[in-house]
Amino acid sequence: AMEDGLRPGPRISEGDCAVLKRDDVFKAVPVLRRRKIIFEKQWFYLDNAIGHIYGTTFEVTSGGNLQPKQEVEEATTETKEAGTDNRNIVDDGKSQKLTHDDIKALKDKGIKGQEIVQQLIENSTTFRDKTEFAQDKYIKKKKKKYEAVITIVKPSTRILSTMYYAREPGKINHLRYDTLAQMLTLGNIRAGNKMIVMETCAGLVLGAVMERMGGNLAFQCGFDSFALIGYGSIIQMYPGGGPVRAATSCFGFPKLFFDNLHEFPLSKVDSLLSGTFSTETLPSEPEDNVLAEEESNGLTDEKQTALQETEEESTTEVAMEINQTEEQETMDVNAEDVDFKENKEKENKENVREKQRKQWERRKKLIETAALLREKNADGLIVASKFHPTPLLLSLLEFVAPSRPFVVYCQYKEPLLECYTKLRERGGVVNLKLSETWLRNYQVLPDRSHPKLTMSGGGGYLLSGITVVLDKGKSDSSNSEALKMEEPSSKRCKVQDLHC
């Protein structure tokens, strides 16, 4: 790449989060030395991959070592014989002369997968009778089975969303990658925005928003300041005790990017809107209880050590009658116990201080986030959760500025239909749309392009719209007038006659 005058891509470094790829299968793993990785029935170490450029294809050699795959020209047969059709081929399992033991012996000798595939072709009695397409399919199938080839790629929204949808769709509420792309587009996610994100998709939607707002660009270019790219800010609303960001960590963003990421508990949204929000009742009370329990446990531990000492004293009295040397040994043990107890008390005090410091920092961040939300000038709202969208959306829209987009994802259509109706009644939104994206994969090859036999049953539904200024005093009358205007003229005349 350097010879062509192009800048080389990012290199694999220790501590990175990388994605292993084999055909259409992905797996996210941390890059650590001397750590065994199991992927697609292969085990190996990533030590040799460190320092290579992302996108490099490796071969698994003996001992689980990775070696960059050498580009080898396809071995073309001299005349490449092929049959006209497959009508005379019977799959009786007798066409292959090599047995399972023979193949195992070849592997034990250290023969590479490519050579094993070549021997399988040569020892197949029906290979030359297959059609050209069937031969290619046979080679592809055998390569997948015997060639241990793995590509290490850099994480991105597309790769991680594809991986989660294929491996663990339940963790992301069956959010398909094309639906996620629609959400990012409809939500107008861009650098400099102030976004509110409410999701229970393991942090995948949050990571996608961070990447779209400039995170990936700055990471690749090596920028050290948000000011250079106008990164913006994100407020993550979370249920329960804390936000879940398992998928977000797979993106490999630098710690600097998390400085502009804020979080706020859903349980405190109502109090924030009503003006009764205070940090006294923040979800740090359980931590206080934990501290109290730990302190009480420390007291009980002291009592236990005191009891142990009395027992030891009684044993030393018995031992004193037996032997004086044993008495000296037990006294030494007691002295060690006292030192151990003092060290333990110091550790407990340090732990209490550390937890109090973390608790204070958390409270400070929550106060800052509450101040950001009170401004009610967010540039967009993204909701993708397992909860019913109606109450979430009606409360969170209060923090969004007018003329801003919002997008709500749900795996099912019915909750979004109810949400659509409630928003129409409430007002304050325009351009409401309920949509479902349809996805079908195609195989594109010479003379055999066709849709694939299997396709996704559904990727969920999206409700999108744009906020406008809500005049609460006139909302009811304006809604009734709008409904009257939608009625046919003949029906309106009859209604007026009845009123007269």
WOBEL-V866826 format. One record per pair of residues at least 6 apart in sequence whose ideal C-beta (glycine too) atoms are under 7 Angstrom apart, sorted by the first residue. I is the first residue (numbers start at 0). GAP is how many residues later the second one is. Records with the same first field share a line. If there is no record, write none. Layout:
# WOBEL-V866826
I->GAP, GAP
This chain:
# WOBEL-V866826
0->7
1->6
7->45
8->44, 45, 46
9->44, 144, 210
10->40, 41, 42
11->6, 19, 37, 38, 39, 40, 42, 140
12->18, 37
13->17, 18, 19, 36
14->16
15->15, 236
16->11, 13, 138, 232, 233, 235
17->11, 13, 134
18->7, 8, 9, 134, 136, 140, 144
19->6, 7, 9, 19, 130, 132
20->130, 132
21->18, 127, 128
22->121
24->15
25->133, 136, 137
26->12, 136
27->127, 132, 135, 222
28->8
30->15, 19
32->14
33->11, 13
34->10
35->7, 9
36->6, 7, 8, 9
38->111
41->18, 106
42->21
43->16, 20, 22
44->19, 20
45->20
47->17, 18, 19
48->9, 17, 103
51->16
53->98, 99, 100
54->96, 98
55->12, 96
56->12, 92, 94
57->8, 9, 10, 11, 92, 94
58->8, 10, 89, 90
59->6, 88, 90
60->6
61->48
68->80
74->43
80->47
81->48, 49, 50, 53
82->46, 47, 48
84->46
85->44, 45, 48
87->41
88->37, 40, 41
94->29, 30, 31
95->24, 27, 28
96->26
97->21, 22, 25
102->13
105->10
112->33, 34, 35
113->33
115->30
116->22, 25, 26, 29, 30
119->22
120->6
126->8, 11
129->8
132->315
152->6
154->95, 96, 97
155->60
156->51, 54
157->19
159->44, 87, 90
160->16, 19, 43
161->15
163->7, 8, 40, 83
164->7, 11, 12
170->31
171->29, 30, 32
172->27, 28, 211, 213, 238
173->237, 286
174->26, 209, 234, 285
175->263, 280, 283, 284
177->259, 261, 281
178->230, 258, 280, 281, 283
179->25, 28
181->255, 280
182->199, 224, 226, 279
183->24, 28
185->219, 221, 276, 278
186->193, 195, 218, 220
187->192, 217
188->6, 20, 23, 24, 191
189->23
190->22, 23, 38, 39, 40, 41
191->38, 40
192->20, 39, 186, 187
193->38, 39, 183, 184, 185
194->14, 37, 39, 183, 184, 185, 187
195->39, 41, 182, 185, 200, 203, 204
196->8, 9, 12, 37, 39, 185
197->39, 185, 187, 194, 198
198->6, 7, 185, 186
199->185, 186
200->183
201->42, 44, 45
202->41, 42, 43, 44, 45
203->43
204->177, 179
205->30, 39, 42
206->40, 41, 44
208->25, 173
209->24, 43, 47
210->40
212->18, 19
213->15, 17
214->38, 42
216->12
217->11
218->34, 35
222->6
225->34
230->29
232->27, 29
233->26, 27, 28
234->27, 29, 134, 137, 138
235->7, 25, 26, 27
236->27, 29, 159
237->25, 27, 28
238->27
240->42
242->20
261->103, 106, 107, 110
262->106
263->102, 105, 106, 109
264->18
267->9
268->126
269->125
270->6
271->98, 101
272->122, 125
276->93
278->84, 87, 88
281->81, 84
283->75, 78, 79
286->68, 72
290->61, 64
297->50
304->32, 36
308->25, 28
311->18, 22
314->15
315->11, 14
318->7, 8, 11
319->7
372->26
375->22, 23, 25
376->24
377->21, 22, 23, 26
378->22, 25
379->24, 25, 26
380->15, 16, 19, 25
381->25
382->6, 9, 10, 25, 26
383->25
384->7
387->27
388->19, 21, 26, 27, 30
389->28, 29, 32
392->15, 26
393->28, 32
396->9, 70
399->6, 67
401->65, 66, 67
402->63, 64, 65
403->62, 63
404->59, 61
405->58, 59, 61
406->55, 57
407->8, 11, 54, 55
408->51, 53
409->6, 50, 51
410->49
412->48
415->18, 45, 47
418->44
419->12, 14, 43
422->6, 9, 42
423->8
424->54
426->43, 48, 51, 52
427->39, 40, 42
428->36, 37, 38, 39
429->35, 36, 38
430->34, 35
431->33
432->31, 32
433->27, 29
434->27
435->25
436->22
438->17, 20
439->11, 15
440->11, 14
441->7, 8, 9, 10
442->6, 7, 9
483->8
